[in-house]
Amino acid sequence: MQQTSSGLYKEDLVEGRGLAARSGHVVVVHYTGWLPNGEEFDGTREGGEARSFQLGARRDVITGWEEGVAGMRIGGKRRLVVPPHLGYGARGVPGAIPPNATLVYEFELLDIKM
């Protein structure tokens, strides 16, 4: 895994092809999120609908997603390890994510819309 300057870890599991996602693009992804103990807390894979969000908008998603999905190409799959300061921090998500939790995600980039 490669560590970024912010402390995010990322690893490409499958290299995608074509255009790389960057700020301003709307990305369409499937993802799964786990706590470090392996407990799944969220995802779109099990019959869920793909998730869309705009890179660089700084709304709707955590900073770890913004940084971690940037640079992916369509068809690519990437694993992220998101430290608390790039996730939900000291507040966590009541009933789902404890405070100061490190989070593990796997993303698949399905589409990029400009």
N, CA, C and O atoms as a GROMACS GRO file, in nm:
protein
  456
    1MET      N    1   0.085  -0.120   0.000
    1MET     CA    2   0.000   0.000   0.000
    1MET      C    3   0.088   0.124   0.000
    1MET      O    4   0.196   0.127   0.060
    2GLN      N    5   0.040   0.224  -0.068
    2GLN     CA    6   0.110   0.351  -0.075
    2GLN      C    7   0.047   0.447   0.025
    2GLN      O    8  -0.076   0.459   0.031
    3GLN      N    9   0.130   0.516   0.104
    3GLN     CA   10   0.080   0.615   0.198
    3GLN      C   11   0.096   0.754   0.136
    3GLN      O   12   0.202   0.788   0.084
    4THR      N   13  -0.011   0.833   0.143
    4THR     CA   14  -0.006   0.970   0.093
    4THR      C   15   0.044   1.063   0.204
    4THR      O   16   0.059   1.020   0.319
    5SER      N   17   0.070   1.187   0.170
    5SER     CA   18   0.120   1.284   0.269
    5SER      C   19   0.017   1.312   0.379
    5SER      O   20   0.054   1.355   0.488
    6SER      N   21  -0.110   1.288   0.351
    6SER     CA   22  -0.216   1.312   0.450
    6SER      C   23  -0.231   1.196   0.548
    6SER      O   24  -0.297   1.210   0.651
    7GLY      N   25  -0.170   1.081   0.516
    7GLY     CA   26  -0.184   0.964   0.601
    7GLY      C   27  -0.278   0.858   0.547
    7GLY      O   28  -0.294   0.752   0.608
    8LEU      N   29  -0.342   0.884   0.433
    8LEU     CA   30  -0.428   0.786   0.368
    8LEU      C   31  -0.340   0.678   0.306
    8LEU      O   32  -0.235   0.706   0.250
    9TYR      N   33  -0.387   0.552   0.317
    9TYR     CA   34  -0.320   0.442   0.248
    9TYR      C   35  -0.410   0.399   0.133
    9TYR      O   36  -0.531   0.390   0.147
   10LYS      N   37  -0.347   0.372   0.016
   10LYS     CA   38  -0.426   0.324  -0.098
   10LYS      C   39  -0.347   0.219  -0.175
   10LYS      O   40  -0.224   0.221  -0.181
   11GLU      N   41  -0.425   0.128  -0.232
   11GLU     CA   42  -0.366   0.021  -0.311
   11GLU      C   43  -0.460  -0.011  -0.427
   11GLU      O   44  -0.577  -0.040  -0.406
   12ASP      N   45  -0.407  -0.005  -0.549
   12ASP     CA   46  -0.487  -0.041  -0.665
   12ASP      C   47  -0.490  -0.193  -0.676
   12ASP      O   48  -0.386  -0.259  -0.686
   13LEU      N   49  -0.611  -0.248  -0.675
   13LEU     CA   50  -0.631  -0.392  -0.688
   13LEU      C   51  -0.647  -0.429  -0.834
   13LEU      O   52  -0.603  -0.536  -0.878
   14VAL      N   53  -0.712  -0.340  -0.910
   14VAL     CA   54  -0.730  -0.355  -1.055
   14VAL      C   55  -0.709  -0.217  -1.115
   14VAL      O   56  -0.771  -0.120  -1.071
   15GLU      N   57  -0.623  -0.208  -1.215
   15GLU     CA   58  -0.603  -0.081  -1.286
   15GLU      C   59  -0.719  -0.062  -1.383
   15GLU      O   60  -0.753  -0.153  -1.458
   16GLY      N   61  -0.777   0.055  -1.383
   16GLY     CA   62  -0.883   0.085  -1.479
   16GLY      C   63  -0.824   0.133  -1.610
   16GLY      O   64  -0.703   0.127  -1.630
   17ARG      N   65  -0.911   0.179  -1.698
   17ARG     CA   66  -0.867   0.228  -1.829
   17ARG      C   67  -0.933   0.362  -1.858
   17ARG      O   68  -1.039   0.394  -1.805
   18GLY      N   69  -0.869   0.439  -1.945
   18GLY     CA   70  -0.927   0.564  -1.990
   18GLY      C   71  -0.898   0.681  -1.899
   18GLY      O   72  -0.795   0.687  -1.832
   19LEU      N   73  -0.992   0.772  -1.897
   19LEU     CA   74  -0.982   0.898  -1.824
   19LEU      C   75  -0.964   0.875  -1.674
   19LEU      O   76  -1.030   0.788  -1.616
   20ALA      N   77  -0.876   0.952  -1.612
   20ALA     CA   78  -0.858   0.947  -1.466
   20ALA      C   79  -0.952   1.047  -1.400
   20ALA      O   80  -0.965   1.160  -1.446
   21ALA      N   81  -1.016   1.005  -1.292
   21ALA     CA   82  -1.107   1.092  -1.217
   21ALA      C   83  -1.029   1.205  -1.152
   21ALA      O   84  -0.923   1.184  -1.093
   22ARG      N   85  -1.083   1.327  -1.162
   22ARG     CA   86  -1.018   1.441  -1.099
   22ARG      C   87  -1.125   1.540  -1.052
   22ARG      O   88  -1.244   1.523  -1.077
   23SER      N   89  -1.080   1.643  -0.983
   23SER     CA   90  -1.169   1.743  -0.926
   23SER      C   91  -1.265   1.797  -1.031
   23SER      O   92  -1.225   1.832  -1.142
   24GLY      N   93  -1.392   1.803  -0.995
   24GLY     CA   94  -1.497   1.850  -1.084
   24GLY      C   95  -1.574   1.738  -1.150
   24GLY      O   96  -1.688   1.757  -1.192
   25HIS      N   97  -1.514   1.621  -1.161
   25HIS     CA   98  -1.583   1.506  -1.220
   25HIS      C   99  -1.682   1.447  -1.120
   25HIS      O  100  -1.657   1.445  -0.999
   26VAL      N  101  -1.793   1.400  -1.171
   26VAL     CA  102  -1.887   1.322  -1.091
   26VAL      C  103  -1.851   1.176  -1.115
   26VAL      O  104  -1.852   1.129  -1.228
   27VAL      N  105  -1.820   1.106  -1.006
   27VAL     CA  106  -1.782   0.965  -1.017
   27VAL      C  107  -1.898   0.877  -0.970
   27VAL      O  108  -1.975   0.915  -0.882
   28VAL      N  109  -1.908   0.761  -1.031
   28VAL     CA  110  -2.009   0.662  -0.994
   28VAL      C  111  -1.933   0.539  -0.947
   28VAL      O  112  -1.853   0.482  -1.021
   29VAL      N  113  -1.959   0.498  -0.822
   29VAL     CA  114  -1.881   0.390  -0.761
   29VAL      C  115  -1.970   0.287  -0.693
   29VAL      O  116  -2.083   0.316  -0.652
   30HIS      N  117  -1.917   0.167  -0.683
   30HIS     CA  118  -1.963   0.069  -0.586
   30HIS      C  119  -1.856   0.067  -0.478
   30HIS      O  120  -1.738   0.083  -0.508
   31TYR      N  121  -1.896   0.047  -0.354
   31TYR     CA  122  -1.798   0.043  -0.246
   31TYR      C  123  -1.849  -0.045  -0.133
   31TYR      O  124  -1.968  -0.074  -0.121
   32THR      N  125  -1.755  -0.086  -0.051
   32THR     CA  126  -1.783  -0.153   0.075
   32THR      C  127  -1.692  -0.092   0.180
   32THR      O  128  -1.574  -0.066   0.152
   33GLY      N  129  -1.745  -0.069   0.300
   33GLY     CA  130  -1.666  -0.014   0.409
   33GLY      C  131  -1.666  -0.107   0.528
   33GLY      O  132  -1.770  -0.162   0.566
   34TRP      N  133  -1.547  -0.125   0.588
   34TRP     CA  134  -1.530  -0.210   0.705
   34TRP      C  135  -1.460  -0.136   0.817
   34TRP      O  136  -1.379  -0.046   0.793
   35LEU      N  137  -1.491  -0.176   0.938
   35LEU     CA  138  -1.412  -0.135   1.054
   35LEU      C  139  -1.287  -0.224   1.057
   35LEU      O  140  -1.285  -0.329   0.992
   36PRO      N  141  -1.184  -0.184   1.131
   36PRO     CA  142  -1.062  -0.265   1.135
   36PRO      C  143  -1.084  -0.409   1.184
   36PRO      O  144  -1.004  -0.497   1.153
   37ASN      N  145  -1.191  -0.433   1.260
   37ASN     CA  146  -1.219  -0.569   1.309
   37ASN      C  147  -1.288  -0.657   1.203
   37ASN      O  148  -1.321  -0.772   1.230
   38GLY      N  149  -1.308  -0.600   1.082
   38GLY     CA  150  -1.369  -0.675   0.974
   38GLY      C  151  -1.519  -0.660   0.963
   38GLY      O  152  -1.581  -0.715   0.871
   39GLU      N  153  -1.580  -0.587   1.055
   39GLU     CA  154  -1.725  -0.567   1.052
   39GLU      C  155  -1.761  -0.468   0.940
   39GLU      O  156  -1.712  -0.355   0.937
   40GLU      N  157  -1.847  -0.513   0.849
   40GLU     CA  158  -1.893  -0.425   0.741
   40GLU      C  159  -1.996  -0.327   0.798
   40GLU      O  160  -2.089  -0.367   0.867
   41PHE      N  161  -1.977  -0.197   0.768
   41PHE     CA  162  -2.070  -0.096   0.819
   41PHE      C  163  -2.149  -0.027   0.708
   41PHE      O  164  -2.249   0.040   0.736
   42ASP      N  165  -2.106  -0.041   0.584
   42ASP     CA  166  -2.176   0.027   0.476
   42ASP      C  167  -2.131  -0.030   0.342
   42ASP      O  168  -2.024  -0.089   0.332
   43GLY      N  169  -2.214  -0.011   0.240
   43GLY     CA  170  -2.174  -0.055   0.107
   43GLY      C  171  -2.290  -0.055   0.010
   43GLY      O  172  -2.406  -0.044   0.048
   44THR      N  173  -2.254  -0.068  -0.117
   44THR     CA  174  -2.354  -0.069  -0.223
   44THR      C  175  -2.358  -0.201  -0.298
   44THR      O  176  -2.442  -0.219  -0.386
   45ARG      N  177  -2.271  -0.292  -0.267
   45ARG     CA  178  -2.257  -0.415  -0.346
   45ARG      C  179  -2.372  -0.513  -0.330
   45ARG      O  180  -2.414  -0.573  -0.428
   46GLU      N  181  -2.423  -0.530  -0.212
   46GLU     CA  182  -2.528  -0.629  -0.186
   46GLU      C  183  -2.664  -0.576  -0.228
   46GLU      O  184  -2.746  -0.541  -0.143
   47GLY      N  185  -2.687  -0.571  -0.359
   47GLY     CA  186  -2.817  -0.527  -0.409
   47GLY      C  187  -2.839  -0.378  -0.400
   47GLY      O  188  -2.949  -0.329  -0.428
   48GLY      N  189  -2.736  -0.305  -0.362
   48GLY     CA  190  -2.751  -0.161  -0.350
   48GLY      C  191  -2.728  -0.089  -0.480
   48GLY      O  192  -2.675  -0.145  -0.576
   49GLU      N  193  -2.768   0.035  -0.483
   49GLU     CA  194  -2.750   0.119  -0.600
   49GLU      C  195  -2.614   0.187  -0.591
   49GLU      O  196  -2.571   0.226  -0.483
   50ALA      N  197  -2.546   0.200  -0.704
   50ALA     CA  198  -2.417   0.267  -0.707
   50ALA      C  199  -2.430   0.409  -0.652
   50ALA      O  200  -2.536   0.471  -0.659
   51ARG      N  201  -2.322   0.459  -0.597
   51ARG     CA  202  -2.318   0.592  -0.535
   51ARG      C  203  -2.246   0.689  -0.627
   51ARG      O  204  -2.143   0.656  -0.684
   52SER      N  205  -2.300   0.809  -0.641
   52SER     CA  206  -2.238   0.915  -0.721
   52SER      C  207  -2.202   1.031  -0.631
   52SER      O  208  -2.275   1.064  -0.538
   53PHE      N  209  -2.088   1.094  -0.659
   53PHE     CA  210  -2.052   1.218  -0.590
   53PHE      C  211  -1.952   1.294  -0.675
   53PHE      O  212  -1.884   1.237  -0.760
   54GLN      N  213  -1.944   1.424  -0.651
   54GLN     CA  214  -1.853   1.509  -0.727
   54GLN      C  215  -1.723   1.526  -0.653
   54GLN      O  216  -1.720   1.569  -0.537
   55LEU      N  217  -1.613   1.492  -0.720
   55LEU     CA  218  -1.481   1.512  -0.660
   55LEU      C  219  -1.452   1.661  -0.648
   55LEU      O  220  -1.477   1.738  -0.741
   56GLY      N  221  -1.399   1.700  -0.534
   56GLY     CA  222  -1.362   1.838  -0.511
   56GLY      C  223  -1.472   1.924  -0.455
   56GLY      O  224  -1.448   2.040  -0.420
   57ALA      N  225  -1.593   1.872  -0.447
   57ALA     CA  226  -1.706   1.951  -0.396
   57ALA      C  227  -1.700   1.966  -0.245
   57ALA      O  228  -1.759   2.059  -0.189
   58ARG      N  229  -1.630   1.875  -0.178
   58ARG     CA  230  -1.615   1.879  -0.031
   58ARG      C  231  -1.748   1.877   0.042
   58ARG      O  232  -1.765   1.942   0.145
   59ARG      N  233  -1.843   1.801  -0.014
   59ARG     CA  234  -1.970   1.780   0.053
   59ARG      C  235  -2.013   1.637   0.023
   59ARG      O  236  -1.966   1.577  -0.074
   60ASP      N  237  -2.098   1.586   0.102
   60ASP     CA  238  -2.157   1.453   0.080
   60ASP      C  239  -2.068   1.336   0.119
   60ASP      O  240  -2.120   1.232   0.160
   61VAL      N  241  -1.936   1.348   0.107
   61VAL     CA  242  -1.848   1.235   0.138
   61VAL      C  243  -1.731   1.281   0.225
   61VAL      O  244  -1.699   1.399   0.231
   62ILE      N  245  -1.669   1.184   0.291
   62ILE     CA  246  -1.553   1.215   0.375
   62ILE      C  247  -1.431   1.249   0.290
   62ILE      O  248  -1.424   1.213   0.172
   63THR      N  249  -1.337   1.318   0.350
   63THR     CA  250  -1.215   1.360   0.281
   63THR      C  251  -1.138   1.239   0.228
   63THR      O  252  -1.079   1.246   0.120
   64GLY      N  253  -1.137   1.130   0.302
   64GLY     CA  254  -1.068   1.009   0.257
   64GLY      C  255  -1.120   0.957   0.125
   64GLY      O  256  -1.044   0.906   0.044
   65TRP      N  257  -1.252   0.970   0.103
   65TRP     CA  258  -1.309   0.929  -0.026
   65TRP      C  259  -1.260   1.021  -0.137
   65TRP      O  260  -1.218   0.975  -0.242
   66GLU      N  261  -1.266   1.150  -0.112
   66GLU     CA  262  -1.222   1.250  -0.212
   66GLU      C  263  -1.080   1.220  -0.258
   66GLU      O  264  -1.052   1.209  -0.377
   67GLU      N  265  -0.992   1.207  -0.162
   67GLU     CA  266  -0.851   1.184  -0.192
   67GLU      C  267  -0.827   1.046  -0.251
   67GLU      O  268  -0.746   1.030  -0.343
   68GLY      N  269  -0.896   0.948  -0.199
   68GLY     CA  270  -0.872   0.810  -0.239
   68GLY      C  271  -0.926   0.772  -0.376
   68GLY      O  272  -0.868   0.686  -0.443
   69VAL      N  273  -1.035   0.833  -0.419
   69VAL     CA  274  -1.094   0.799  -0.548
   69VAL      C  275  -1.031   0.880  -0.661
   69VAL      O  276  -1.030   0.836  -0.776
   70ALA      N  277  -0.978   0.998  -0.629
   70ALA     CA  278  -0.912   1.080  -0.731
   70ALA      C  279  -0.799   1.000  -0.797
   70ALA      O  280  -0.721   0.933  -0.729
   71GLY      N  281  -0.794   1.007  -0.927
   71GLY     CA  282  -0.690   0.936  -1.002
   71GLY      C  283  -0.730   0.798  -1.050
   71GLY      O  284  -0.661   0.738  -1.132
   72MET      N  285  -0.841   0.745  -0.998
   72MET     CA  286  -0.888   0.614  -1.046
   72MET      C  287  -0.938   0.626  -1.189
   72MET      O  288  -0.979   0.734  -1.233
   73ARG      N  289  -0.935   0.514  -1.260
   73ARG     CA  290  -0.986   0.506  -1.397
   73ARG      C  291  -1.103   0.407  -1.400
   73ARG      O  292  -1.110   0.316  -1.317
   74ILE      N  293  -1.193   0.425  -1.497
   74ILE     CA  294  -1.311   0.339  -1.507
   74ILE      C  295  -1.270   0.192  -1.511
   74ILE      O  296  -1.179   0.153  -1.584
   75GLY      N  297  -1.339   0.113  -1.431
   75GLY     CA  298  -1.308  -0.030  -1.420
   75GLY      C  299  -1.207  -0.061  -1.312
   75GLY      O  300  -1.184  -0.178  -1.280
   76GLY      N  301  -1.145   0.042  -1.256
   76GLY     CA  302  -1.044   0.023  -1.153
   76GLY      C  303  -1.106  -0.012  -1.019
   76GLY      O  304  -1.220   0.026  -0.989
   77LYS      N  305  -1.029  -0.086  -0.940
   77LYS     CA  306  -1.069  -0.119  -0.802
   77LYS      C  307  -0.954  -0.079  -0.712
   77LYS      O  308  -0.837  -0.105  -0.741
   78ARG      N  309  -0.989  -0.014  -0.601
   78ARG     CA  310  -0.888   0.038  -0.509
   78ARG      C  311  -0.929   0.014  -0.365
   78ARG      O  312  -1.046   0.028  -0.329
   79ARG      N  313  -0.831  -0.024  -0.284
   79ARG     CA  314  -0.852  -0.038  -0.139
   79ARG      C  315  -0.792   0.084  -0.071
   79ARG      O  316  -0.682   0.128  -0.104
   80LEU      N  317  -0.867   0.138   0.025
   80LEU     CA  318  -0.822   0.254   0.104
   80LEU      C  319  -0.823   0.219   0.251
   80LEU      O  320  -0.911   0.147   0.298
   81VAL      N  321  -0.725   0.270   0.323
   81VAL     CA  322  -0.727   0.268   0.469
   81VAL      C  323  -0.728   0.414   0.511
   81VAL      O  324  -0.631   0.487   0.492
   82VAL      N  325  -0.841   0.455   0.568
   82VAL     CA  326  -0.868   0.596   0.597
   82VAL      C  327  -0.849   0.622   0.746
   82VAL      O  328  -0.923   0.568   0.828
   83PRO      N  329  -0.750   0.705   0.783
   83PRO     CA  330  -0.731   0.738   0.924
   83PRO      C  331  -0.846   0.826   0.974
   83PRO      O  332  -0.915   0.889   0.893
   84PRO      N  333  -0.866   0.832   1.105
   84PRO     CA  334  -0.980   0.906   1.160
   84PRO      C  335  -0.992   1.050   1.112
   84PRO      O  336  -1.104   1.097   1.088
   85HIS      N  337  -0.881   1.122   1.099
   85HIS     CA  338  -0.889   1.263   1.060
   85HIS      C  339  -0.935   1.283   0.916
   85HIS      O  340  -0.971   1.395   0.878
   86LEU      N  341  -0.935   1.177   0.835
   86LEU     CA  342  -0.987   1.185   0.698
   86LEU      C  343  -1.122   1.116   0.686
   86LEU      O  344  -1.180   1.109   0.578
   87GLY      N  345  -1.170   1.064   0.799
   87GLY     CA  346  -1.299   0.994   0.803
   87GLY      C  347  -1.399   1.071   0.887
   87GLY      O  348  -1.432   1.186   0.857
   88TYR      N  349  -1.446   1.006   0.993
   88TYR     CA  350  -1.550   1.067   1.076
   88TYR      C  351  -1.496   1.122   1.208
   88TYR      O  352  -1.573   1.172   1.290
   89GLY      N  353  -1.365   1.113   1.228
   89GLY     CA  354  -1.299   1.177   1.341
   89GLY      C  355  -1.353   1.137   1.476
   89GLY      O  356  -1.400   1.025   1.497
   90ALA      N  357  -1.346   1.232   1.569
   90ALA     CA  358  -1.386   1.208   1.707
   90ALA      C  359  -1.536   1.189   1.723
   90ALA      O  360  -1.580   1.133   1.823
   91ARG      N  361  -1.615   1.235   1.626
   91ARG     CA  362  -1.760   1.222   1.640
   91ARG      C  363  -1.810   1.083   1.598
   91ARG      O  364  -1.910   1.036   1.651
   92GLY      N  365  -1.740   1.017   1.503
   92GLY     CA  366  -1.787   0.889   1.454
   92GLY      C  367  -1.925   0.902   1.391
   92GLY      O  368  -1.967   1.012   1.354
   93VAL      N  369  -1.995   0.791   1.381
   93VAL     CA  370  -2.134   0.788   1.336
   93VAL      C  371  -2.209   0.702   1.435
   93VAL      O  372  -2.192   0.580   1.435
   94PRO      N  373  -2.291   0.763   1.521
   94PRO     CA  374  -2.358   0.686   1.626
   94PRO      C  375  -2.429   0.562   1.571
   94PRO      O  376  -2.506   0.569   1.474
   95GLY      N  377  -2.401   0.450   1.634
   95GLY     CA  378  -2.464   0.324   1.596
   95GLY      C  379  -2.397   0.252   1.480
   95GLY      O  380  -2.436   0.140   1.448
   96ALA      N  381  -2.297   0.315   1.417
   96ALA     CA  382  -2.233   0.251   1.302
   96ALA      C  383  -2.080   0.255   1.309
   96ALA      O  384  -2.014   0.152   1.290
   97ILE      N  385  -2.024   0.374   1.336
   97ILE     CA  386  -1.879   0.391   1.335
   97ILE      C  387  -1.836   0.455   1.466
   97ILE      O  388  -1.880   0.566   1.498
   98PRO      N  389  -1.752   0.388   1.543
   98PRO     CA  390  -1.708   0.445   1.670
   98PRO      C  391  -1.620   0.569   1.651
   98PRO      O  392  -1.561   0.586   1.544
   99PRO      N  393  -1.612   0.653   1.752
   99PRO     CA  394  -1.522   0.770   1.744
   99PRO      C  395  -1.379   0.726   1.717
   99PRO      O  396  -1.334   0.622   1.764
  100ASN      N  397  -1.307   0.808   1.640
  100ASN     CA  398  -1.166   0.788   1.609
  100ASN      C  399  -1.135   0.654   1.542
  100ASN      O  400  -1.030   0.596   1.566
  101ALA      N  401  -1.228   0.606   1.460
  101ALA     CA  402  -1.209   0.477   1.392
  101ALA      C  403  -1.131   0.495   1.262
  101ALA      O  404  -1.157   0.587   1.185
  102THR      N  405  -1.037   0.406   1.241
  102THR     CA  406  -0.974   0.390   1.110
  102THR      C  407  -1.069   0.306   1.027
  102THR      O  408  -1.125   0.208   1.077
  103LEU      N  409  -1.088   0.341   0.902
  103LEU     CA  410  -1.185   0.273   0.815
  103LEU      C  411  -1.116   0.212   0.694
  103LEU      O  412  -1.018   0.266   0.643
  104VAL      N  413  -1.167   0.098   0.649
  104VAL     CA  414  -1.114   0.030   0.532
  104VAL      C  415  -1.225   0.027   0.426
  104VAL      O  416  -1.338  -0.012   0.455
  105TYR      N  417  -1.192   0.067   0.306
  105TYR     CA  418  -1.289   0.069   0.195
  105TYR      C  419  -1.230  -0.001   0.074
  105TYR      O  420  -1.109  -0.002   0.053
  106GLU      N  421  -1.319  -0.059  -0.004
  106GLU     CA  422  -1.284  -0.101  -0.140
  106GLU      C  423  -1.382  -0.034  -0.234
  106GLU      O  424  -1.504  -0.041  -0.216
  107PHE      N  425  -1.326   0.031  -0.336
  107PHE     CA  426  -1.404   0.103  -0.436
  107PHE      C  427  -1.386   0.040  -0.573
  107PHE      O  428  -1.279  -0.011  -0.606
  108GLU      N  429  -1.493   0.043  -0.652
  108GLU     CA  430  -1.485   0.012  -0.794
  108GLU      C  431  -1.542   0.132  -0.868
  108GLU      O  432  -1.656   0.173  -0.842
  109LEU      N  433  -1.465   0.190  -0.958
  109LEU     CA  434  -1.510   0.306  -1.034
  109LEU      C  435  -1.586   0.258  -1.157
  109LEU      O  436  -1.528   0.196  -1.247
  110LEU      N  437  -1.715   0.288  -1.160
  110LEU     CA  438  -1.803   0.243  -1.269
  110LEU      C  439  -1.810   0.342  -1.384
  110LEU      O  440  -1.819   0.302  -1.500
  111ASP      N  441  -1.807   0.471  -1.350
  111ASP     CA  442  -1.825   0.573  -1.455
  111ASP      C  443  -1.772   0.706  -1.405
  111ASP      O  444  -1.762   0.731  -1.285
  112ILE      N  445  -1.740   0.792  -1.499
  112ILE     CA  446  -1.700   0.930  -1.473
  112ILE      C  447  -1.788   1.018  -1.561
  112ILE      O  448  -1.798   0.998  -1.682
  113LYS      N  449  -1.852   1.117  -1.497
  113LYS     CA  450  -1.935   1.212  -1.571
  113LYS      C  451  -1.875   1.351  -1.553
  113LYS      O  452  -1.832   1.388  -1.444
  114MET      N  453  -1.873   1.425  -1.662
  114MET     CA  454  -1.811   1.559  -1.655
  114MET      C  455  -1.916   1.666  -1.643
  114MET      O  456  -1.883   1.784  -1.636
   0.00000   0.00000   0.00000
